[in-house]
């Protein structure tokens, strides 16, 4: 009887300890923008999500260009030979476009005539820090959600005006494009626990993305995009919390049950 009570006490202690260890090891999920506009980062800020990564304030409407950039580990990202000074829409902003990957640096230069070459080293340094943060995700032990949004149809300006070789893969992210993006993320972060969140706009009635491991599509309405993302964010947090704590509790209960079965 005394031994039985000892086992019960030990099982209870073990369950308590496992729960505490699980709480200490638990890391908050990270949310990382993959574009296609800075609107995704705006959603993040509304949700209280912080961080500094390469695509936070870039326009990356070319899905294939994004995949190539990740596959090449950012080679040529801010190489001056790949950069084109675009003054066509000077009333909105001075803009520099990476022609190799079709990336629009909409918010990094303000006066191309006087400061393009002068400002380039500072901008390269800023983005190098963000690239380093992105690469460090390989060592993160918590959950990471990469978020890629279709290019909003009402966003100024339509990318096809200044990147004419683009097709409708900027307005709608199809299953094939999501698959390519997921695969390059798997290659880049083979040990990372991540999911790719695809945001398509409900008004365009695009085909549903289904049957892809690690990929979740969410349809948002352009008129309430921020509210829809905030709801998605809360759902993902709850799911992540339930899954991680459920797993730890199950492990602890299994250990405790095994101890109780000892005669």
Phi, psi and omega in degrees: 000317180297320179294323179296316179295323178297318179296320179297316180296318180295320180297316179297317179297319180296318178299318180294317181294318179298321180295319181291318179298318179300319180295323181290324184279341184296131178242144180297142175293145177259144175243125185234125180283138170243024180083195017269355177224175177287356179297328177298317178296326176298318175302315181301314183296322178297330180271357181082016180275129179245170180146169181216105184226165191301326191263011185301319185232030177253159170255116182233066184289341183273103182299321179293325177296320178297315179299317179296318179300315180293319180297325181270008179053045173070015177299130179077010184299311178235035173286126185303331180293338181265354187264137180238129179275117184251114181250012185297323183248054187297335182291335179270312178181154168290145186218143174242132182241132171277109185288336182291320184245000182058054179249133182256114175272073190292330192242016186256338176239146180235348179207091187294322184300319187261337193229007184303300181290326181294321183275343186305313180301321179294320180290321176299317179296318180299314182286333177297322177297320180290324176294319177300319177299319180296316180295326181293348177300337179300336182260002183283134184262356177262191180277142176235131174250114172272132184241121178238124182251146169296157180286122182300132184295332180265006184284135178280130351253160176302128185298335182292344178291322184244356172232072192297342182279354178289152175244196184289004177292353175277327182277329181226133173264113181270169182303320182297320179289320177298321179297315179299316182294317178299318183294320180289329175293321177296321178292322183283325183232070187296336183252007184273136174275098184224162169224147178259119179263120178257125178253112173249159183267126187301328184297335183274353176050048180286156177299143179292144175265113182225161173076014178253119177297140178071010180238129176236123175262141178226126179269124178245153177267132182303327183285343180219041186300317182296314179299319180295320179293319180299322177293317177300316180301314179296319179296319180292321178298316180296317181295318180295319180295314182297317183294310184292317181285328176297318179297316182293320180295320179298318179297316181296319179295324179296316178298316181296317179298319180298321179293321181292333181282347178290125184290000000 
